[in-house]
Amino acid sequence: MTENPQQPQDQPAPQLTEEEMAYVVSLFDMAREGRTEELLPAVQAGVPVNLTNGKGDTLLILAAYHQQEDTVAALLGAGADPDRVNDNGQTALMSAIFRGNEAVVRALLEAGASQTAGAHSAADFARVFERTDLLAVLEEYPAR
């Protein structure tokens, strides 16, 4: 008989210690601040590349929003899902469009980011936030 490695349904999930929680929070700070040289080894050591915070923001969404081009590239290279949607229906692509960062928009599109993932299309998002300069960039990439 084999053991079931899953936790029994009636037992609560283990809680993180204060130290562990501080470390997890620091990972999101690393993404925001572009501290790729600290963040990437953590991901390579086993931190989920699609880790989300309490708002559903992934490391990639935060890096894109804060215009951290190198961090975005490193997370994409490590397998981050560019189409993950946060609790507000936004993706990393929408974050980059909102901030008007063409380089991050291009990096995400080149990694296969969908222009229709999330609550709005990328083009609609660009129009709403008056980032119409990025519409030409979006048109360069086939919509998925």
Secondary structure, 3 states (H helix, E strand, C coil): CCCCCCCCCCCCCCCCCHHHHHHHHHHHHHHHHCCHHHHHHHHHCCCCCCCECCCCCEHHHHHHHCCCHHHHHHHHHCCCCCCCCCCCCCCHHHHHHHHCCHHHHHHHHHCCCCCCCCCCCHHHHHHHCCCHHHHHHHHCCCCC
